[in-house]
Amino acid sequence: MALSIFDLECLHVALQEARKSYEEGGVPVGSAMSYQEHLIASGHNQRVQQDDPIAHGEMDCIRRAGRRPHYNGVTLYTTLSPCMMCSGTIVQFGIKRVVIGENRNFEGNIDFLRRNGVEVELVNDPECIELMDHFIREQPHLWNEDIAVTE
Amino acid sequence: MALSIFDLECLHVALQEARKSYEEGGVPVGSAMSYQEHLIASGHNQRVQQDDPIAHGEMDCIRRAGRRPHYNGVTLYTTLSPCMMCSGTIVQFGIKRVVIGENRNFEGNIDFLRRNGVEVELVNDPECIELMDHFIREQPHLWNEDIAVTE
């Protein structure tokens, strides 16, 4: 299934979440979730805001979506290519479709997702790229902490 | 590095966390974390207690350990073999050693962990096995929800 206008709207919600996180002094990665073409949740990285190392944007969004019996029919949107924590979560929970804002600033695990049957749409949106690039230059230590890269 | 008495003490802390979760009506998986032979955190599954689908035992423990610049020198203890979410998290955060209570009730992703350079010690402790086996028989729907198995 190719990208739809609805997909781009949901990705824009994720970008707004990322910008909100940036304004809060946090890591600017945002996420949104749709179910059968309805937006049902959004969230953003909470490492700084909630002192929570596991709350990457995707994880916060999945948490905010609440308990679900399954994730059939769900698409997850994220401004940045998912790390191994978030990719493992997508596979474990059976989320079958992921729309990714960009993978220029962080490669992530797109091959892993596809090998595990996840349909991945990569947009490489200029606004997503610019926000993350700006943040990484501004706060390299915080970014390295978020992905646990030893400096 | 083989299992030490300290490792077994930490696994016992994880088992106590799992029992606490069971008593709270939750999924009985517990976890603990050590750093250079000191216990630094423990936690348990919070799906029911906090309505939090991402708070598996290992994730709750990592969250309770707080923000860290890196995970060198950390060992993670868990009563049950880690699912793909928790395994992905272990790899992303660079946790290099994991002690697993049992994998009889849930196989988990031990091969994935080892392929990614994680040292895995599998105990198959009778008390860990019995607690999880009892729970799965008692609450199969809740267990399936926790690992997102469609019924």
Boltz contact constraints between the chains, C-beta under 6 A:
constraints:
  - contact:
      token1: [A, 51]
      token2: [B, 67]
      max_distance: 6.0
  - contact:
      token1: [A, 52]
      token2: [B, 63]
      max_distance: 6.0
  - contact:
      token1: [A, 53]
      token2: [B, 67]
      max_distance: 6.0
  - contact:
      token1: [A, 54]
      token2: [B, 59]
      max_distance: 6.0
  - contact:
      token1: [A, 54]
      token2: [B, 62]
      max_distance: 6.0
  - contact:
      token1: [A, 54]
      token2: [B, 63]
      max_distance: 6.0
  - contact:
      token1: [A, 59]
      token2: [B, 54]
      max_distance: 6.0
  - contact:
      token1: [A, 62]
      token2: [B, 54]
      max_distance: 6.0
  - contact:
      token1: [A, 63]
      token2: [B, 52]
      max_distance: 6.0
  - contact:
      token1: [A, 63]
      token2: [B, 54]
      max_distance: 6.0
  - contact:
      token1: [A, 67]
      token2: [B, 51]
      max_distance: 6.0
  - contact:
      token1: [A, 67]
      token2: [B, 53]
      max_distance: 6.0
  - contact:
      token1: [A, 69]
      token2: [B, 145]
      max_distance: 6.0
  - contact:
      token1: [A, 70]
      token2: [B, 150]
      max_distance: 6.0
  - contact:
      token1: [A, 83]
      token2: [B, 92]
      max_distance: 6.0
  - contact:
      token1: [A, 84]
      token2: [B, 88]
      max_distance: 6.0
  - contact:
      token1: [A, 84]
      token2: [B, 91]
      max_distance: 6.0
  - contact:
      token1: [A, 84]
      token2: [B, 92]
      max_distance: 6.0
  - contact:
      token1: [A, 85]
      token2: [B, 88]
      max_distance: 6.0
  - contact:
      token1: [A, 85]
      token2: [B, 89]
      max_distance: 6.0
  - contact:
      token1: [A, 85]
      token2: [B, 92]
      max_distance: 6.0
  - contact:
      token1: [A, 87]
      token2: [B, 88]
      max_distance: 6.0
  - contact:
      token1: [A, 88]
      token2: [B, 84]
      max_distance: 6.0
  - contact:
      token1: [A, 88]
      token2: [B, 85]
      max_distance: 6.0
  - contact:
      token1: [A, 88]
      token2: [B, 87]
      max_distance: 6.0
  - contact:
      token1: [A, 88]
      token2: [B, 88]
      max_distance: 6.0
  - contact:
      token1: [A, 89]
      token2: [B, 85]
      max_distance: 6.0
  - contact:
      token1: [A, 91]
      token2: [B, 84]
      max_distance: 6.0
  - contact:
      token1: [A, 92]
      token2: [B, 83]
      max_distance: 6.0
  - contact:
      token1: [A, 92]
      token2: [B, 84]
      max_distance: 6.0
  - contact:
      token1: [A, 92]
      token2: [B, 85]
      max_distance: 6.0
  - contact:
      token1: [A, 93]
      token2: [B, 148]
      max_distance: 6.0
  - contact:
      token1: [A, 94]
      token2: [B, 148]
      max_distance: 6.0
  - contact:
      token1: [A, 145]
      token2: [B, 69]
      max_distance: 6.0
  - contact:
      token1: [A, 148]
      token2: [B, 93]
      max_distance: 6.0
  - contact:
      token1: [A, 148]
      token2: [B, 94]
      max_distance: 6.0
  - contact:
      token1: [A, 150]
      token2: [B, 70]
      max_distance: 6.0
